[in-house]
Amino acid sequence: MRRRSGSIFLTLFVCAVIIICITVSLDLAGIIKLPERFSLKKYLSKSVGTLGAGQEVYYPDYQATGLNAENKITEDTTKIPVVQTEETKNEIDYDEINKILNKENEIVEPTYNVTDNSFFYTQLDDYGKTFYSRLYSNLDNLKTGTYSIDFGTTFNDLLHTENGEKVLKDAFQLSINAMLLDHPEIFYLDVTKMYMFTESTTTFMGTTYKISIGPDGENSYLLEGFNSQQDVFMAETNIQKELDKIDSLLYGSTAEKVLQVHNYLIDNIVYDTSNDETSSSHTIYGALVNKLAVCDGYAKAFKYILDRVGISCVEVCGMAQNSTGNTESHAWNDVLVDGKWYAVDVTWDDPIIIGGSGILTNDLRYSYFLRGSDTFYSSHQEDGYIVVNGEFSYPEISGNSYY
């Protein structure tokens, strides 16, 4: 009897051990999840690091200011106001323009079938498009400055390949730049403070990689001057108020509307000579609300307004040689008018005037407006390599100027 009882006990013990082993194995393999106090995962190799840390996310440092770049604005510098008559005001279809503005302000998944809002997205590889789409679809969450986007094991297979980490890092950086170039309304992020984290977990079945994008600790990745989601919402409201003002100036043909936006920005923005790389002067908020911008602020505001009325416009990065002979990083726009692309440099059409009457003549005001390659590229050179190991292309502009 004792021998039989011992046999039963041994059988039960073996069964219990087998069950425990199977359960632990399933937990280690990720098929089931045991409570942490019972799990052996904590005793296995696990590491958390960063791929593409904040300081590695590069965004061009724009410097070029155009004519008389070395000088300060003098007191006799004046602006020429845009003149509009009651007759031209009556030609504006307010309902249609407001419909466009309201529709574009909705936060939705991007539709990649228009030139002006997906030009750079379409040039990304599948990894970059994945980053771009998830970031874009989480814009309201990103406005908190602390939200993290979890990609899980989306890139696990890539990170098991040779150079996978480098490929992913490049895709991340390119996607950030592409999104900001396509969508100037994303003015509130400081992408140098956004990190891509990789978490690796090693079990007897191998190593699994999980990716997330978020802040470093509890730090915020909002642009300096914005401390909360509410700050961003308030800024968007102020931008909309400026759009409502601009909207009353737009009438006529595509070329006329492009001209009116060009003139409005010149008449209302002052070039920011502080050279602060973290300021809002690089954004539409700086250009439209603070009335202070550098060249990419001008370019983003120009694109943003034209986007809202359905005119295809692209921000272009490159090098430009100003009147002092200095070659610097610069930003301008290509815009589609009557079926052809033309270059527009709003910044250089708003030069700093020194001495004399201080009046901006038409020769200066339209020097870089709707220009073709025959004249524009004598002082400007496109550069698609705004991010290391990646290249963007730009529209092929017309050989001749529009006017």
C-alpha positions in Angstrom: 0.0 0.0 0.0 2.8 2.4 0.8 4.5 1.5 -2.4 1.4 2.4 -4.4 0.9 5.7 -2.5 4.5 6.6 -3.3 4.0 5.9 -6.9 0.9 8.1 -7.1 2.7 10.9 -5.4 5.6 10.6 -7.7 3.3 10.7 -10.7 1.5 13.8 -9.5 4.9 15.4 -8.8 6.1 14.7 -12.3 2.9 16.0 -13.8 3.1 19.2 -11.7 6.7 19.8 -12.8 5.7 19.2 -16.4 2.8 21.7 -16.1 5.0 24.2 -14.4 7.7 23.9 -17.1 5.1 24.2 -19.9 3.6 27.3 -18.2 6.9 29.0 -17.7 7.9 28.2 -21.3 4.7 29.7 -22.6 5.4 32.8 -20.5 8.9 33.2 -21.7 7.8 32.8 -25.3 5.2 35.5 -24.8 2.2 33.2 -25.5 0.8 33.7 -22.0 1.7 36.3 -19.3 2.3 35.2 -15.7 2.2 37.6 -12.8 5.5 39.3 -12.4 6.3 37.5 -9.1 6.0 34.1 -10.8 7.6 35.0 -14.1 11.3 34.2 -14.9 11.6 37.0 -17.5 13.0 39.3 -14.9 16.1 37.0 -14.6 16.7 37.0 -18.4 18.7 39.5 -20.4 16.8 42.7 -21.1 18.0 46.1 -22.3 16.6 49.4 -23.2 18.5 51.9 -25.4 18.0 54.6 -28.0 18.2 54.6 -31.7 18.3 58.0 -33.3 18.6 59.9 -30.1 17.3 63.5 -30.0 20.6 65.1 -30.9 20.8 63.0 -34.0 17.5 64.1 -35.4 18.8 66.7 -37.9 16.8 69.7 -39.2 18.5 72.2 -41.5 20.0 75.3 -39.9 18.7 78.1 -42.2 20.7 81.3 -42.2 20.4 83.0 -45.6 18.7 86.4 -45.4 19.0 87.8 -48.9 20.1 91.3 -49.7 22.1 93.3 -47.1 22.2 90.3 -44.8 24.9 91.7 -42.6 23.0 94.9 -41.7 20.3 95.7 -39.2 16.9 97.2 -40.1 17.0 101.0 -39.9 14.2 103.2 -38.7 13.4 104.4 -42.3 12.6 100.9 -43.4 8.9 100.9 -44.6 6.4 98.4 -45.8 4.2 98.8 -48.8 0.6 97.9 -47.8 -1.5 95.6 -50.0 -4.3 97.7 -51.5 -7.8 96.1 -51.9 -10.9 97.8 -53.2 -14.5 97.2 -52.2 -15.0 95.9 -55.7 -12.4 93.1 -55.4 -13.7 92.1 -52.0 -17.1 91.3 -53.4 -15.5 88.8 -55.7 -14.5 86.6 -52.8 -16.4 83.4 -52.1 -16.2 83.4 -48.3 -18.2 80.3 -47.9 -16.0 78.2 -50.1 -12.7 79.4 -48.6 -14.0 78.9 -45.1 -15.1 75.4 -46.0 -11.6 74.6 -47.3 -10.0 76.1 -44.2 -12.2 74.3 -41.7 -11.8 71.0 -43.6 -8.0 71.3 -43.6 -7.9 72.0 -39.9 -9.4 68.6 -39.0 -6.8 66.1 -37.6 -7.3 63.0 -39.8 -5.1 60.3 -41.4 -3.4 62.0 -44.3 -4.6 61.1 -47.8 -1.7 60.6 -50.1 -3.2 61.7 -53.3 -2.4 65.4 -53.4 0.9 66.9 -54.4 1.2 69.6 -51.8 0.5 67.5 -48.6 2.3 64.3 -49.5 5.2 65.3 -51.8 7.9 64.1 -49.4 5.9 61.2 -47.9 5.8 59.5 -51.3 9.6 59.5 -51.4 10.0 57.5 -48.1 10.6 53.8 -47.9 8.0 51.6 -46.2 9.7 52.0 -42.8 9.7 55.8 -43.1 6.1 55.8 -44.2 5.2 53.7 -41.1 6.8 56.3 -38.8 5.2 59.2 -40.7 1.7 57.8 -40.7 1.7 56.9 -37.0 3.1 60.2 -36.0 0.6 62.1 -38.1 -2.3 60.2 -36.8 -1.3 61.0 -33.2 -0.9 64.8 -33.6 -3.4 65.6 -30.9 -1.5 63.3 -28.5 1.8 64.8 -29.5 0.6 68.2 -28.6 1.0 67.2 -24.9 4.7 67.1 -25.4 5.1 63.9 -23.4 3.1 61.3 -25.3 4.9 58.1 -26.4 4.0 56.2 -29.6 4.4 52.4 -29.2 5.3 50.6 -32.4 5.6 47.2 -30.6 7.5 44.6 -32.7 6.7 46.3 -36.1 10.4 46.7 -36.9 11.6 43.4 -35.2 12.5 41.6 -38.4 14.4 44.6 -39.7 16.5 44.9 -36.5 17.6 41.3 -37.0 19.2 42.1 -40.3 22.6 43.4 -41.0 22.7 47.2 -40.7 19.0 47.1 -39.6 19.6 49.6 -36.8 21.2 52.1 -39.2 18.4 51.6 -41.8 15.7 52.2 -39.1 17.5 55.3 -37.7 17.7 56.8 -41.2 14.1 56.1 -41.9 13.1 57.7 -38.6 15.0 60.9 -39.3 13.8 61.1 -42.9 10.2 60.6 -41.8 10.4 63.4 -39.3 11.7 65.8 -41.9 9.2 64.7 -44.6 6.3 65.2 -42.2 7.4 68.7 -41.2 8.0 69.7 -44.8 4.6 68.3 -45.9 2.7 69.8 -43.0 3.9 73.2 -41.8 0.9 73.3 -39.5 3.0 71.1 -37.2 4.7 74.1 -35.7 4.8 73.0 -32.0 7.3 70.1 -32.0 11.0 70.4 -31.3 12.1 67.2 -33.0 15.6 67.3 -31.5 13.9 66.4 -28.2 12.1 63.4 -29.6 13.7 60.0 -29.1 13.3 56.6 -30.7 13.8 53.9 -28.1 14.5 50.3 -28.7 13.8 47.7 -26.1 15.4 44.3 -26.6 14.2 41.2 -24.6 16.2 38.0 -24.9 14.7 34.6 -24.1 15.7 31.0 -25.0 13.8 31.6 -28.3 16.0 34.6 -29.2 15.8 38.4 -29.0 12.8 40.5 -29.6 13.0 44.2 -30.4 10.3 46.7 -29.6 10.3 50.4 -30.8 8.7 53.5 -29.3 9.0 57.2 -29.9 8.7 59.7 -27.0 10.4 62.2 -24.7 13.5 61.7 -22.7 12.2 60.9 -19.2 9.6 63.5 -18.2 11.0 66.2 -20.4 8.8 67.8 -23.0 9.5 67.8 -26.8 7.2 70.9 -27.4 8.9 73.9 -29.0 10.3 76.5 -26.6 7.4 78.7 -25.5 4.8 76.0 -25.5 4.3 74.3 -22.1 1.1 72.3 -22.6 -1.5 71.0 -25.0 -3.6 74.0 -24.1 -0.8 76.3 -25.2 -0.8 74.6 -28.6 -4.6 74.8 -29.0 -4.4 78.5 -28.2 -1.7 79.1 -30.7 -3.8 77.3 -33.4 -6.7 79.5 -32.6 -4.5 82.6 -33.0 -3.2 81.2 -36.4 -6.8 80.7 -37.5 -7.6 84.3 -36.7 -4.7 85.4 -39.0 -6.0 83.0 -41.7 -9.4 84.7 -41.5 -7.7 88.0 -42.2 -5.7 86.7 -45.1 -8.7 85.0 -46.5 -10.3 88.4 -47.2 -7.4 89.3 -49.5 -7.6 86.3 -51.8 -9.4 86.5 -55.1 -8.9 86.0 -58.8 -6.8 83.4 -60.6 -4.2 81.1 -59.1 -1.4 83.4 -60.0 -3.2 86.4 -58.5 -3.8 84.5 -55.2 -0.1 83.4 -55.1 0.8 87.1 -55.6 -1.5 88.2 -52.8 -0.1 85.7 -50.3 3.4 86.7 -51.3 2.7 90.4 -50.8 0.8 89.8 -47.5 3.8 88.0 -46.0 6.2 90.7 -47.1 4.1 93.5 -45.7 3.5 91.8 -42.4 6.7 89.9 -41.4 10.0 91.2 -40.2 13.1 89.1 -40.6 14.4 87.7 -37.2 18.1 88.5 -36.9 18.5 86.9 -33.5 19.6 83.6 -35.1 17.9 81.5 -32.4 17.6 78.0 -33.8 14.9 77.0 -31.2 12.6 80.0 -31.7 9.2 80.0 -33.3 10.6 82.2 -36.1 11.2 78.9 -38.0 7.5 78.2 -37.9 4.1 79.5 -39.2 3.3 80.6 -35.7 6.3 83.0 -35.7 5.5 84.2 -39.2 1.7 84.7 -38.9 1.2 85.5 -35.2 4.5 87.0 -33.9 5.2 88.6 -37.4 8.8 87.5 -37.0 10.4 84.8 -39.1 13.5 83.5 -40.7 13.6 82.0 -44.2 12.0 78.6 -43.4 9.3 80.5 -41.4 8.5 82.5 -44.5 8.5 79.4 -46.7 6.3 77.4 -44.3 3.8 80.2 -44.0 3.6 80.6 -47.7 3.0 76.9 -48.2 0.5 76.7 -45.3 -1.7 79.5 -46.7 -1.6 78.1 -50.3 -2.4 74.6 -49.0 -5.5 76.0 -47.5 -6.9 77.3 -50.8 -5.9 74.2 -52.8 -2.8 75.6 -54.6 0.1 73.0 -54.7 3.2 74.3 -53.0 6.4 72.7 -51.8 9.0 73.9 -49.4 12.5 73.6 -50.9 15.8 73.4 -49.0 19.2 74.3 -50.4 22.0 76.8 -50.6 21.8 80.3 -51.8 24.3 83.1 -52.4 23.2 86.5 -51.2 24.3 90.0 -52.3 27.3 89.9 -50.0 28.6 86.8 -51.7 28.0 84.5 -48.8 26.6 81.1 -49.5 24.3 79.7 -46.7 21.6 77.2 -46.0 18.3 78.6 -47.2 14.6 77.7 -47.8 12.1 78.8 -50.4 9.1 77.4 -52.3 8.1 75.8 -55.6 4.5 76.5 -56.5 2.3 75.1 -59.3 0.7 77.8 -61.5 -1.2 77.0 -64.7 0.3 73.5 -64.9 3.9 74.5 -64.4 6.1 74.8 -61.3 7.8 78.1 -60.5 10.2 79.1 -57.7 9.3 81.8 -55.1 11.6 83.1 -52.5 9.5 85.3 -50.2 12.4 86.0 -47.8 14.6 87.5 -50.5 11.7 89.5 -51.9 11.5 91.1 -48.5 15.1 92.4 -48.2 16.5 94.6 -45.5 16.6 98.1 -46.9 19.5 100.3 -45.7 19.5 104.1 -46.3 17.8 106.1 -49.0 14.0 106.2 -48.9 13.8 102.8 -47.3 11.0 101.9 -49.7 10.9 98.4 -51.2 10.8 98.9 -55.0 9.0 96.5 -57.3 12.3 95.5 -58.8 13.3 94.1 -55.4 9.9 93.0 -54.3 9.4 90.6 -57.2 13.0 89.6 -57.9 12.3 86.0 -56.9 8.6 85.7 -57.6 7.5 82.9 -60.0 10.9 82.4 -61.4 12.1 79.7 -63.8 15.4 77.8 -63.8 16.9 80.3 -66.3 17.3 82.9 -63.6 16.5 81.4 -60.2 19.3 78.8 -60.1 22.0 81.5 -60.7 21.7 82.3 -57.0 19.9 79.2 -55.6 20.9 75.5 -55.5 18.6 72.8 -54.4 19.9 70.3 -51.9 18.0 67.1 -51.3 20.5 65.8 -48.8 19.0 67.6 -45.8 19.4 64.4 -43.8 22.4 62.2 -43.8 22.0 59.0 -45.8 18.8 60.2 -47.4 17.8 62.4 -50.3 14.7 64.2 -51.3 13.8 65.4 -54.8 11.9 68.5 -55.7 9.6 69.5 -58.6 11.2 70.4 -61.9 10.5 74.1 -62.3 9.8 75.8 -65.6 12.7 76.9 -67.7 11.3 80.3 -68.0 9.8 82.7 -65.5 6.0 83.2 -65.3 6.2 86.9 -66.0 
